[in-house]
Amino acid sequence: MLALSEMEQYVEFGIGNENYAIRISEVHEIIRMQDITEIPNGPSYVKGVINLRGRIVPVIGLREMFGLPDKEFGKATRIVVLNHLEEFIGIVVDRVNQVVSFENTQPPPDRIGGLNGNLFTGIGISSTGLVGILKLDEVLLRN
């Protein structure tokens, strides 16, 4: 078994009642919610863009992408800025829970709730329960 320091680490976050994770190596930074400039005629899950220290970053809402109802941003709402394919992309999450390593993961089922199983690399178990580990290529490159 790998030592905890050698295991891959993930940022675990929540959307509604569900918990998800992304490899920490794909996370550039986590910032507090800020004003988002809307982009007209985009998909409903594209919230708009933010100015991150002079760099324009598109922001998407995972709630909308996952078919959950929109909700007001709260004190715990964060933008997780990802470094994906040499570009920064922000995702709005309801809360960031913790940095976690999973001792073992299970393959995802074909469907998880209303979501296609190919959006996940696996399911892990943490102190908050079951966690869907997102496959960024599938989530971010959806049409």
Secondary structure, 3 states (H helix, E strand, C coil): CCCHHHCCEEEEEEECCEEEEEEHHHEEEEEECCCCECCCCCCCCEEEEEEECCEEEEEEEHHHHCCCCCCCCCCCCEEEEEEECCEEEEEEECEEEEEEECCCEECCCCEECCEEHHHEEEEEEECCEEEEEECHHHHHCCC
